[in-house]
Amino acid sequence: MKISDLQRYDSSKMHEAYEKWPEIAEENYFSKNLQKIQLKNIDHIVFAGVGGSGTIGDVISSILSKNDIHVNVVKGYLLPKTVDHKTLVITTSVSGNSTEALTVLQNAKKSKGKFVAFSSGGKMKKYSMKNKIPYYEIPEIHSPRSSFPCYLYSILNALEDVIPNKKQDIKESISMLVKTRKKISSTNLTDSNPALTLAKWISNFPAIYYPWGLHSAAIRFKNSLQENAKMHALAEDIIESSHNGIVAWEKRSKIKPVLIMGNDDYIKTKERWKVIKEFFKLNKIPYREVHSLHGNILTKIVNLIYLLDYTSIYSAVLSKTDPTPVKPIEFIKSRI
């Protein structure tokens, strides 16, 4: 791949937006003076958002997986019945017009939960202002999926008293983004670029396997391949798939397995990876491994998403596809 290929097929310059991710993350956490949401006795967080916004909920769920705060990620219209006065409901829509998140937000009038909204404007801003709901206007950068670090780090900034994160963990995640960028960005279109190498290998229909702790990165990868590369993809939990999905490999296919692996996966999960790889090798099924970095959970997930999103952009360009347009999504929205 040449830089001219990116410039030709990535006509809206999505890759240039991605090359700014480390600076965007740093600015939205350390430089923006966002008013802090100060709530006590919160033991339940509901994150409502779909598409690129939904990824943020998945990431926050992973961050809080070892805390005493229960997290629900709602990628639809309905709030859990468990919402009470100790619940914080975070509604996010980059465009501000997602009907799903707006519908959840409209529960604020009749719910005991505390609500907060994040968007770049739109109907969500108007509704929040009218109903005196705490609201943060965060700009969209290129597209909702490209705006991921802007929204994630803004939310972690505004909610730092509710979503516990060590400052050192935030700094580590951003410093590692800088190092990851050197390897995967368009300034290194060589065989040493792991995102480009993976993109060249993926074709037809990738099957993405992941451990539960990294589900947010794997699901995001599936979504990015679908949106950017216009490619069918599936994502399955490796433990669950061992009890059903693995059987499908009895038939030969052109599906490409991609294993998203954590450096400190649970010991039983590591044993499962070993068995799965043995099965693939015995049956002459080629696969690829993608390993998380060492570090805290935020560092692992954000850097995996960075690498895998770049893979989806390179996959699009290699297939001579513009990663930005999402006409089928626009069709569905026009009918809602």
C-alpha positions, 0 to 999 in steps of 0.5 A: 500500500502507498500513501497515494492509495490512502489519499485516493480511496480514503477521500474524506481523510479518516486516517488523518483524524486517527493520527491525532488520537493521542493528542485528542485524548490528552486534550479532552482529559487534561486540558479541558476544564469540564465541570465535574459530576459529583454524585455520592453513593452511585452503585449502578451506571447505565450507559445508553448509546449505539454505534460508536457511542455504544463502544464507549459504554462497553469500554467503561463496563470493562474499566469498572469490571473489578469495581463494586459499581454495576454497569448496564450498556443499553444499545436500544430504547429501554432502561433496566427496571433496576434503575433507582436513586443510586443509578447514574444514566449516561446518554451519549450520541455523537450526532445528538440525534440517535433515537435510541439514546434520546428515548432513554434520555426522555425517561429522566422525567419519570425515573429516580435515576440521575441523568447526564448527556453528551453529544455534539449538539442536535436534539439531545442538546435541546432536550437536555437544556429544556429539561435542565439535565446536565449536558456536555457538548463535545465536538464530532471529529470526522465521524462518530467512530473517529470521535471515540477518544474525544468522547471517552476521555471527556466522559472520564474527565467529567465523571472522574469522581464517579468512575474511578481511574488513577491519573497514572493509568490515564497518562499511561494509556495516552503515552502508549497511544503515541507509541502505538501510532508510530507502528500503525499510522500512515507514516509506516506503510511497511511490513512492520505495521501490524495493522496493515499486515493484519488488513492484508491477511483478512479477507472475505469474513473474519471471525473474531474471538476474544476473552470477556475482559476484551469484549469491547475491543473485539466488538468494536473491531467487528463494527469497524470492519462492517462500517469502514471496510463494508465487510461481514464479520462476527465476534464471539467469546472464546469460552462460549464459542468452545461450546458451540461455534467451534463446531462450524469449523468441521466444514472448510470455509474462507472465514479467517479466525482472529484471536484477540488475546490479553497478556494477562488473561485468566489462567483458564482462558490461557488454557483454552487459547492453547487448545483452540490453537491446537485445534486450528493447527491440526485442522490446517486452519490459518489464524492470526493472533492480536495481543494486548499491551501490558498495562492497566485495562484502559491502556489495553483496550484503547490501544487495541481499538486504535490498532484494530480500527486502523486495520479496518481502514487499511482493509477498506483501502486495500479493497478500493473502498471509501471507509467513510460513507455508511449509506445503509445506516442513512437509509435506516435512519431515513425510515425511522 
